[in-house]
Amino acid sequence: MPGKVKARFNGYVPARQGLLRSFVEDRAGNFAILAAICSIPLVGAAALGVDYANTSRVRTQLQNALDTAVLAVAQKGVKISDDEANLIARRFMSGNLDPQYVNLKMVRKDTSVTLEAGVDVGLYFGGILGKKSVPVFASSTADLAMVSYEIALVLDTTGSMAGGKLQSMKEAVIGLIEDISSQVTDTEKLKFSLVPFATFVNVGPQYGPEFDKHGRVKKGTGAEWLDLEGSSEIPQLELKSGVSRFEVFHNLGQEWAGCVETRMPSKKGDHDTDDTPVLKSDKASYFVPAFAIDEPNERGYSNDYINSSVNPLDKSLTGELRKLLKYGVGDLLGSLLSPPGGVNIEGGRGPNRGCNMQPITSLTNDYGLLKSKVSALEASGNTNIMEGVSWGMRVLSPQEPFAGGAERPGLEKVMIVLTDGSNVFGTTRTALGSSYSSFGYLVDGRLDGLTAASSSKMTEKMNEKTLAACSNAKKKHDISIYTIRLEERDTNTGSMLAQCASDSTQYFDAPSRNQLKDVFKAIGEKIVKLRLSS
């Protein structure tokens, strides 16, 4: 019996116990249930990840919108009202942010602007946490970078600028001065210089010398960078080396108006297109005063102001003496202060002919003075962009002639060049080959040795010199150049100005004078450096 009972027990499994064993041994079903239980937190985590990613995206959008808006407000400076500032901020926020921002708050302190705003971000799986949305907040502060500025305004005042173009330029330049000075409120950190250019650049008659009772230059008077004694060996038709042009002005009873000629390059430097220093050991480095000779009383000439029949091209001994005589030069001729027939300075004729432009205004933070100088600009003469660029470079320099520029960390040097025309040498069919300019006459051969050439060829050479000056300003002196072509269709001039600019975004082509205000406003916004401090 015991054996049978044991056998029956081993071979029999109660129904309830079988079901339990089947459940325990059914590993597939068990895994499914466990997987379902374990997937609950995984699904929740994925849902939260989606909401987190969306919230982060909106936070980035909000921050970017605030950064853009705060820069736009700070760019306008301290002179706009709080209402105007808020209007600008809301316009930029609305244009850059899809979700509706809430609680936009602005704080303005001096040149610093802070914006704060929040956005309610909807949650895709907010029911898990019992929330439908979550608030996101951000702030941004913009301030003018701790940068100082020296800006040279190199402006075309040639005859073609007369009328509406000149007036539009004046208004645009004055607007630029006002806009930038409203942002950079520390006047020690913002200075402008004004360089009007045409046939010449006028450095200012105040740098000329005084004279003794014998009509000689007084020792110790006159700027040392000027050729006071006629030392320069620059080619001259009638006033040879060793003859002081200042003394000739004095002999003729005329005051030097302040214009200078283009320097000649030498082995010691590209004096014509660079800011090379004046050295006593290098006569070519001196700046020679412009002196328009008495031209023949013949057709094609326009500057006959002395009653003399001497031929400027007569290089005979007699001819050279007659040239000196008519200007009252030399110890034996010193008493002849008035040449035979006297001097007739009328109708713009005389030794200062062509020097009609306003003198340079060196670097200053007197913005009222600058605006009055701009308002007084007049138009006359031909276009000589190279001289404008070269003197724009020199006014930003810490060395003579003006020694007004500084050299220190955080100082931005900027040159803005505007012209409405192509370079013009002024070629003519006369024996001298051209009218008088900063290069003298064409027959002097002072532009790459050319003594006879077409006007287009001379323009090409002047463009090359202009680009050399631009290159020196950018590479040697770290000057950022902006160029503007105003109502000028010549493609070569446009190409030259584009190459002169520091980069393609700093060249502006303005087919209409009505665009100048917007152009100068855009330049001003590019010049002033803003920073995000948070």
Buried (B, 14 or more C-beta within 10 A) or exposed (E): EEEEEEEEEEEEEEEEEEEEEEEEEEEEEEEEEEEEEEEEEEEEEEBBEEBEEBBEEBBEBBBBBBBBBBBBBBBBBBEBEEEEBBEBBBEBBEEBBEBEBEEBEBEBEEBBBBBBBBBBBBBEBBEEEEEEEBEBEBBBBBBBEEBBBBBBBBBBBBBBBEEEBBBBBBBBBBBBBBBBBBBBBEEEBBBBBBBBBBBBBBBBBEBBBEBEEEBBBEEEEBBEBBBBBBBBBBBBBBBBBEBBBBBBBBBBEBEBBBBBBBBBBBEEBBBBBBBBBBEEEBBBBBBBBBBBBBBBEEEEBBBBBBBBEBBBEBEEEEBBBBBBBBBBBEEEBBEBBEBEEEBEBEEEBBBBBBBBBBBBBBBBBEBEEBBEBBEEBBBBBBBBBBBBBBBBBBBBBEBBBBEBBEEEEEBBBBBBBBBBBBBBBBBBEBBBBBBBBBBBBBBBBBBEEBEEBEBEBBBBBBBBBBBBBBBBBBEEBEBBBBBBBBBBEEEEBBBBBBBBBBEEEBBBBBEEBEBBBEBBBBBBBEBBEBEBEE
